[in-house]
Amino acid sequence: MQAIAEVPLADERTTEAHDFDELFREAGSGVFRTLFAYTAGRGDIAEEATAEAFARTLAKSETIRDPVAWIYRRWGE
C-alpha cells in the first residue's frame, strides 16, 4: 500500500519571492488582452484593470504561489 503524501498546513506553506518586473514583462500583455476582450475593447478600462490586478497581486505576493494564475482566477470572478 502506498502512503498518501502529506499536504502542508496553510501556515507551513512557503512561497518564493516573485520578480514582478519580469512577471509583468512576460504576462502583462496577455492579461491586458484578456481584459481588453472582456471589456469589449475598452482599452482605458483594460489598462486600468491590468494595473490594478498587478498591484493587488504585489500586495498579496507573500501568500500567492503562482501570481499569473491568481490574477486570471481572481479577476475572472
Secondary structure, 3 states (H helix, E strand, C coil): CCCCCCCCCHHHCCCCCCCHHHHHHHHHHHHHHHHHHHCCCCHHHHHHHHHHHHHHHHHCHHHCCCHHHHHHHHHCC
